[in-house]
Amino acid sequence: MVIQMIKDTDKRTDKRHNCDAKIKWTQFNQIGFNYGQESYYHARALNFSKNGLHLKTEHPLKPGMIILFRLEASHCGASDLEDCECIRTISLAEVKWCKHIVKNGESYFGIGVEYPIPY
């Protein structure tokens, strides 16, 4: 499986905010989707902006994949209410990159997602 790696250049134009948020997600554009038989997975949002999220999950995701996620619990790290409101509670998001990370004996995937529809 080939997974796009993070590039050294940062293309972000919006401020990122640290967070610790529980996320539940499923693949939105899967072939053979059976209503009522969706598979949901767990992730943690590590930071966010008004345009996307950085997720940590046990499952690799392919760039271009569309996921549907729902925020389950969050500790917002934004400095004011307006910034804090930009973390979405439910949304579609496109996977932009996926990186396998091994840190302190823990193995997981860092995923960058972008909202296809801006606020």
BALOBA-1460 file (C-alpha; in Angstrom, 3 decimals):
// residues 119
<rec num="1" residu="m" x="0.000" y="0.000" z="0.000"/>
<rec num="2" residu="v" x="1.424" y="3.378" z="-1.024"/>
<rec num="3" residu="i" x="0.573" y="6.242" z="1.312"/>
<rec num="4" residu="q" x="1.321" y="9.887" z="0.539"/>
<rec num="5" residu="m" x="3.777" y="11.322" z="3.035"/>
<rec num="6" residu="i" x="3.770" y="14.778" z="4.599"/>
<rec num="7" residu="k" x="5.786" y="17.307" z="2.624"/>
<rec num="8" residu="d" x="8.260" y="19.608" z="4.337"/>
<rec num="9" residu="t" x="6.486" y="22.730" z="3.125"/>
<rec num="10" residu="d" x="3.448" y="23.834" z="5.098"/>
<rec num="11" residu="k" x="0.604" y="25.036" z="2.860"/>
<rec num="12" residu="r" x="-1.686" y="26.080" z="5.704"/>
<rec num="13" residu="t" x="-3.102" y="29.566" z="5.610"/>
<rec num="14" residu="d" x="-5.187" y="29.383" z="8.791"/>
<rec num="15" residu="k" x="-4.130" y="29.211" z="12.422"/>
<rec num="16" residu="r" x="-4.031" y="25.716" z="13.943"/>
<rec num="17" residu="h" x="-5.339" y="25.077" z="17.456"/>
<rec num="18" residu="n" x="-4.269" y="22.157" z="19.635"/>
<rec num="19" residu="c" x="-7.060" y="19.964" z="20.895"/>
<rec num="20" residu="d" x="-7.799" y="16.564" z="22.360"/>
<rec num="21" residu="a" x="-11.013" y="15.439" z="20.733"/>
<rec num="22" residu="k" x="-12.543" y="11.984" z="20.382"/>
<rec num="23" residu="i" x="-13.740" y="11.417" z="16.827"/>
<rec num="24" residu="k" x="-15.847" y="8.650" z="15.317"/>
<rec num="25" residu="w" x="-15.498" y="8.265" z="11.521"/>
<rec num="26" residu="t" x="-16.580" y="6.125" z="8.586"/>
<rec num="27" residu="q" x="-15.654" y="6.034" z="4.930"/>
<rec num="28" residu="f" x="-18.267" y="8.032" z="3.029"/>
<rec num="29" residu="n" x="-17.596" y="7.123" z="-0.599"/>
<rec num="30" residu="q" x="-17.102" y="3.380" z="-0.326"/>
<rec num="31" residu="i" x="-18.227" y="1.013" z="-3.071"/>
<rec num="32" residu="g" x="-20.967" y="-1.383" z="-1.988"/>
<rec num="33" residu="f" x="-22.201" y="0.878" z="0.826"/>
<rec num="34" residu="n" x="-25.025" y="-0.824" z="2.733"/>
<rec num="35" residu="y" x="-27.198" y="1.557" z="4.711"/>
<rec num="36" residu="g" x="-27.385" y="0.481" z="8.354"/>
<rec num="37" residu="q" x="-24.229" y="-1.633" z="8.070"/>
<rec num="38" residu="e" x="-21.627" y="1.130" z="8.214"/>
<rec num="39" residu="s" x="-18.295" y="0.509" z="9.901"/>
<rec num="40" residu="y" x="-17.269" y="3.217" z="12.345"/>
<rec num="41" residu="y" x="-13.757" y="3.737" z="13.651"/>
<rec num="42" residu="h" x="-12.269" y="5.826" z="16.436"/>
<rec num="43" residu="a" x="-9.675" y="8.576" z="16.148"/>
<rec num="44" residu="r" x="-8.379" y="11.576" z="18.067"/>
<rec num="45" residu="a" x="-8.166" y="15.077" z="16.659"/>
<rec num="46" residu="l" x="-4.781" y="16.524" z="17.637"/>
<rec num="47" residu="n" x="-5.284" y="19.975" z="16.138"/>
<rec num="48" residu="f" x="-7.701" y="21.858" z="13.913"/>
<rec num="49" residu="s" x="-8.257" y="24.983" z="11.856"/>
<rec num="50" residu="k" x="-11.346" y="26.320" z="10.153"/>
<rec num="51" residu="n" x="-10.313" y="24.303" z="7.078"/>
<rec num="52" residu="g" x="-9.416" y="20.882" z="8.502"/>
<rec num="53" residu="l" x="-8.134" y="18.518" z="11.173"/>
<rec num="54" residu="h" x="-5.060" y="16.487" z="12.054"/>
<rec num="55" residu="l" x="-6.223" y="13.046" z="13.220"/>
<rec num="56" residu="k" x="-4.548" y="10.102" z="14.929"/>
<rec num="57" residu="t" x="-6.049" y="6.673" z="14.155"/>
<rec num="58" residu="e" x="-5.093" y="2.999" z="13.938"/>
<rec num="59" residu="h" x="-6.276" y="2.736" z="10.326"/>
<rec num="60" residu="p" x="-4.453" y="4.000" z="7.226"/>
<rec num="61" residu="l" x="-6.530" y="6.167" z="4.908"/>
<rec num="62" residu="k" x="-5.824" y="6.898" z="1.255"/>
<rec num="63" residu="p" x="-5.507" y="10.486" z="0.049"/>
<rec num="64" residu="g" x="-8.669" y="11.488" z="-1.813"/>
<rec num="65" residu="m" x="-10.889" y="9.346" z="0.404"/>
<rec num="66" residu="i" x="-13.922" y="11.142" z="1.816"/>
<rec num="67" residu="i" x="-14.797" y="10.423" z="5.427"/>
<rec num="68" residu="l" x="-17.774" y="11.393" z="7.531"/>
<rec num="69" residu="f" x="-16.766" y="12.186" z="11.096"/>
<rec num="70" residu="r" x="-18.566" y="13.104" z="14.285"/>
<rec num="71" residu="l" x="-17.023" y="14.809" z="17.296"/>
<rec num="72" residu="e" x="-17.744" y="12.808" z="20.456"/>
<rec num="73" residu="a" x="-15.853" y="14.811" z="23.111"/>
<rec num="74" residu="s" x="-13.427" y="17.730" z="22.953"/>
<rec num="75" residu="h" x="-11.053" y="19.843" z="24.996"/>
<rec num="76" residu="c" x="-10.621" y="22.942" z="22.866"/>
<rec num="77" residu="g" x="-7.259" y="24.717" z="22.883"/>
<rec num="78" residu="a" x="-8.408" y="27.842" z="21.048"/>
<rec num="79" residu="s" x="-7.808" y="31.203" z="22.652"/>
<rec num="80" residu="d" x="-11.299" y="32.588" z="22.185"/>
<rec num="81" residu="l" x="-14.844" y="31.411" z="21.516"/>
<rec num="82" residu="e" x="-14.800" y="32.388" z="17.859"/>
<rec num="83" residu="d" x="-11.710" y="30.232" z="17.198"/>
<rec num="84" residu="c" x="-13.106" y="27.367" z="19.265"/>
<rec num="85" residu="e" x="-16.270" y="27.269" z="17.174"/>
<rec num="86" residu="c" x="-14.305" y="26.319" z="14.055"/>
<rec num="87" residu="i" x="-13.918" y="22.705" z="15.192"/>
<rec num="88" residu="r" x="-16.845" y="21.023" z="13.506"/>
<rec num="89" residu="t" x="-19.064" y="18.598" z="15.369"/>
<rec num="90" residu="i" x="-20.025" y="16.642" z="12.242"/>
<rec num="91" residu="s" x="-18.696" y="17.001" z="8.721"/>
<rec num="92" residu="l" x="-17.411" y="15.426" z="5.558"/>
<rec num="93" residu="a" x="-13.649" y="15.726" z="5.060"/>
<rec num="94" residu="e" x="-11.195" y="14.747" z="2.337"/>
<rec num="95" residu="v" x="-8.028" y="12.889" z="3.310"/>
<rec num="96" residu="k" x="-5.046" y="14.933" z="2.112"/>
<rec num="97" residu="w" x="-2.176" y="12.905" z="3.579"/>
<rec num="98" residu="c" x="-1.444" y="9.861" z="5.726"/>
<rec num="99" residu="k" x="1.773" y="9.103" z="7.596"/>
<rec num="100" residu="h" x="2.633" y="5.979" z="9.585"/>
<rec num="101" residu="i" x="4.118" y="7.050" z="12.925"/>
<rec num="102" residu="v" x="5.956" y="4.977" z="15.526"/>
<rec num="103" residu="k" x="6.576" y="6.960" z="18.697"/>
<rec num="104" residu="n" x="7.385" y="5.745" z="22.218"/>
<rec num="105" residu="g" x="6.507" y="2.181" z="21.225"/>
<rec num="106" residu="e" x="3.097" y="3.243" z="19.863"/>
<rec num="107" residu="s" x="2.195" y="2.754" z="16.197"/>
<rec num="108" residu="y" x="-0.541" y="4.836" z="14.564"/>
<rec num="109" residu="f" x="-1.390" y="6.867" z="11.476"/>
<rec num="110" residu="g" x="-1.347" y="10.648" z="11.369"/>
<rec num="111" residu="i" x="-4.024" y="11.825" z="8.952"/>
<rec num="112" residu="g" x="-4.554" y="15.309" z="7.533"/>
<rec num="113" residu="v" x="-8.105" y="16.044" z="6.389"/>
<rec num="114" residu="e" x="-9.598" y="19.108" z="4.774"/>
<rec num="115" residu="y" x="-13.226" y="20.172" z="4.751"/>
<rec num="116" residu="p" x="-14.486" y="20.239" z="1.150"/>
<rec num="117" residu="i" x="-17.088" y="22.891" z="2.019"/>
<rec num="118" residu="p" x="-15.809" y="25.984" z="3.855"/>
<rec num="119" residu="y" x="-17.753" y="27.726" z="6.604"/>
